[in-house]
């Protein structure tokens, strides 16, 4: 799964610590999500989207071949 979490977090002027705290996860987990090394649950994806003020398809997507 690919994502725009880092770009949208930076655009929202949020640190990893701030977004992670708002989403109820650790900074380390958020870092792994941003790197694409951790696939969050749908609930966590939606929580991150809500905190960023974005829709699910603006933040996360499956690239062709990743299905």
Rosetta blueprint (number, residue, H / E / L):
1 X L
2 X E
3 X E
4 X L
5 X H
6 X H
7 X H
8 X H
9 X H
10 X H
11 X H
12 X L
13 X L
14 X L
15 X L
16 X H
17 X H
18 X H
19 X H
20 X H
21 X H
22 X H
23 X H
24 X L
25 X L
26 X L
27 X H
28 X H
29 X H
30 X H
31 X H
32 X H
33 X H
34 X H
35 X H
36 X L
37 X L
38 X L
39 X L
40 X L
41 X L
42 X H
43 X H
44 X H
45 X H
46 X H
47 X H
48 X H
49 X H
50 X H
51 X H
52 X H
53 X L
54 X L
55 X L
56 X H
57 X H
58 X H
59 X H
60 X E
61 X E
62 X L
63 X L
64 X L
65 X L
66 X L
67 X L
